[in-house]
Amino acid sequence: MQLKTLTLAALLAAVQVSALPSPITNAPNTAEHGLIILSTTFHDDGGVETVYGADPAFTNTTASPSSPLTRRCGSNTIHCSGSNVPALNTCQDLVARIRTSSNVLNSSPRSICLSRSGRSCCISWATDIGAVHESDLWSAAKKTMDQCVPEGNSGRATDVLINGRCLDQCLSDRATHCT
């Protein structure tokens, strides 16, 4: 009888733990991907917004300053992919939040994610662009979301111009791998 009670108690504990919301479905392993959490914001609607930045222990690659090639940058050319597909509703909320945001992402950010009910949407980039306003990420994120996510895809915008730097910006369910 005592064994049955312990087994039932263990089963209930496992169910309770598995029912807890996961803040980020595909949270990066800092040691593996060179990212650290810069900030976390809990929203009233249950969403969790997390900003990731480059771990100073890793080599930091900085984009080259403006050059003649950078002047052609800014087309936000979209490429969709069937892997790492983010949740459409979560992406819509994230993109709406950053559109008019005055928040400045400091410390060489690399991604901003919104997670709700275990589903994530992340805007990420690999190039160090220094401090950036969240709203600077809006144009490429919106275009990627509109063209890829409703079709069941993640996406990458190439030739994105932010802070005088040309980079790729991704929209997916993970905070990493936008290279």
C-alpha positions as CSV (number, residue, x, y, z in Angstrom):
1,M,0.0,0.0,0.0
2,Q,2.8,2.4,0.8
3,L,4.5,1.7,-2.5
4,K,1.2,2.5,-4.4
5,T,0.9,5.8,-2.4
6,L,4.5,6.8,-3.2
7,T,4.0,5.8,-6.9
8,L,0.8,7.8,-7.1
9,A,2.5,10.8,-5.4
10,A,5.5,10.6,-7.8
11,L,3.1,10.5,-10.8
12,L,1.1,13.5,-9.6
13,A,4.3,15.4,-9.0
14,A,5.5,14.6,-12.5
15,V,2.2,15.7,-14.0
16,Q,2.3,19.0,-12.1
17,V,5.8,19.7,-13.2
18,S,5.1,18.9,-16.8
19,A,2.0,21.2,-16.7
20,L,4.1,24.2,-15.8
21,P,4.6,26.6,-18.7
22,S,8.0,26.6,-20.2
23,P,9.2,30.2,-20.7
24,I,11.0,29.3,-23.9
25,T,10.5,26.2,-25.9
26,N,13.9,26.3,-27.6
27,A,16.0,28.1,-25.0
28,P,19.6,28.3,-26.2
29,N,22.4,26.5,-24.3
30,T,24.7,29.3,-23.4
31,A,27.8,27.2,-23.5
32,E,26.9,25.8,-27.0
33,H,25.6,29.0,-28.6
34,G,27.4,31.8,-26.8
35,L,24.3,33.6,-25.6
36,I,23.3,34.9,-22.2
37,I,19.9,36.2,-21.0
38,L,20.1,40.0,-20.8
39,S,16.5,40.6,-19.6
40,T,13.2,38.9,-19.0
41,T,9.8,40.6,-18.9
42,F,6.6,38.9,-17.8
43,H,3.5,40.3,-19.5
44,D,0.0,40.5,-18.0
45,D,-1.3,38.2,-20.8
46,G,1.0,35.4,-19.7
47,G,3.7,36.1,-22.3
48,V,7.3,36.0,-21.4
49,E,9.7,38.3,-23.3
50,T,13.4,37.4,-23.2
51,V,16.3,39.3,-24.7
52,Y,19.5,37.3,-25.4
53,G,22.9,38.8,-25.9
54,A,26.4,37.6,-26.8
55,D,28.3,36.0,-24.0
56,P,31.5,38.1,-23.5
57,A,33.4,34.8,-23.0
58,F,32.9,34.1,-26.7
59,T,34.6,35.8,-29.6
60,N,32.6,38.7,-30.7
61,T,32.2,39.3,-34.4
62,T,31.4,42.9,-35.3
63,A,29.9,43.9,-38.6
64,S,32.1,46.2,-40.7
65,P,31.3,49.9,-40.6
66,S,29.3,51.4,-43.4
67,S,30.8,50.8,-46.8
68,P,29.7,51.3,-50.4
69,L,28.0,47.9,-50.2
70,T,26.1,48.9,-47.1
71,R,24.4,51.7,-49.1
72,R,22.7,49.0,-51.2
73,C,21.5,47.2,-48.0
74,G,18.0,47.6,-46.7
75,S,16.0,45.5,-49.2
76,N,14.9,43.0,-46.5
77,T,14.8,40.1,-49.0
78,I,12.7,37.3,-47.4
79,H,13.6,33.6,-47.6
80,C,11.1,31.1,-46.0
81,S,12.0,27.7,-44.5
82,G,9.9,24.8,-43.2
83,S,12.0,24.3,-40.1
84,N,11.8,25.9,-36.6
85,V,8.4,27.4,-37.4
86,P,7.2,29.9,-34.8
87,A,3.6,30.3,-33.5
88,L,1.7,32.8,-35.6
89,N,-0.2,34.4,-32.8
90,T,2.9,34.8,-30.7
91,C,4.8,36.3,-33.6
92,Q,1.9,38.7,-34.2
93,D,2.0,39.8,-30.6
94,L,5.9,40.2,-30.6
95,V,5.9,42.2,-33.8
96,A,3.1,44.4,-32.6
97,R,4.9,45.0,-29.3
98,I,8.2,46.1,-30.9
99,R,6.6,48.3,-33.6
100,T,6.3,51.4,-31.4
101,S,8.6,50.3,-28.6
102,S,11.0,52.8,-27.2
103,N,13.0,50.1,-25.4
104,V,16.7,50.0,-26.1
105,L,18.4,46.6,-26.3
106,N,21.9,47.1,-24.9
107,S,24.9,44.8,-24.4
108,S,25.1,43.5,-28.0
109,P,21.7,41.8,-28.1
110,R,21.3,38.9,-30.5
111,S,17.6,38.0,-30.1
112,I,14.3,38.9,-28.6
113,C,11.7,36.2,-27.9
114,L,8.1,36.1,-26.8
115,S,6.9,32.8,-25.3
116,R,3.3,31.9,-24.4
117,S,1.9,28.6,-23.5
118,G,5.1,26.8,-24.5
119,R,5.1,28.3,-28.0
120,S,7.8,30.8,-29.0
121,C,8.5,33.5,-31.5
122,C,12.0,34.9,-31.8
123,I,13.6,37.7,-33.8
124,S,17.3,36.9,-34.0
125,W,20.5,38.1,-35.7
126,A,24.1,37.0,-35.6
127,T,26.0,40.3,-36.2
128,D,26.9,42.5,-33.3
129,I,25.0,45.8,-34.0
130,G,25.4,47.3,-30.5
131,A,22.6,48.9,-28.7
132,V,19.4,49.0,-30.9
133,H,15.8,50.1,-30.4
134,E,13.4,47.2,-30.5
135,S,11.4,49.2,-33.1
136,D,14.4,49.0,-35.4
137,L,13.7,45.3,-35.8
138,W,10.1,45.8,-36.8
139,S,10.3,46.3,-40.6
140,A,12.1,43.0,-41.4
141,A,10.2,41.1,-38.7
142,K,6.9,42.2,-40.0
143,K,7.8,41.4,-43.6
144,T,9.1,38.0,-42.7
145,M,6.1,37.2,-40.5
146,D,3.6,38.3,-43.3
147,Q,5.3,36.3,-46.0
148,C,6.4,33.1,-44.1
149,V,4.6,32.4,-40.9
150,P,1.0,32.1,-42.1
151,E,2.3,29.5,-44.6
152,G,3.7,27.4,-41.8
153,N,7.3,28.6,-42.2
154,S,10.0,30.4,-40.4
155,G,12.0,33.1,-42.3
156,R,15.2,35.0,-42.8
157,A,15.4,38.5,-44.1
158,T,18.7,39.3,-45.8
159,D,20.1,42.7,-46.5
160,V,18.6,44.3,-43.4
161,L,20.0,47.7,-42.5
162,I,20.2,48.4,-38.7
163,N,22.5,50.9,-37.0
164,G,24.4,51.4,-40.3
165,R,25.1,47.6,-40.4
166,C,24.0,45.1,-43.0
167,L,22.8,41.8,-41.5
168,D,20.5,38.9,-41.7
169,Q,17.5,38.9,-39.3
170,C,15.5,35.7,-38.6
171,L,12.0,35.0,-37.3
172,S,11.6,31.5,-35.9
173,D,10.9,29.5,-32.7
174,R,14.5,29.7,-31.4
175,A,16.8,32.5,-30.2
176,T,19.9,31.1,-32.1
177,H,21.2,30.0,-35.4
178,C,20.6,33.1,-37.5
179,T,24.0,33.2,-39.2
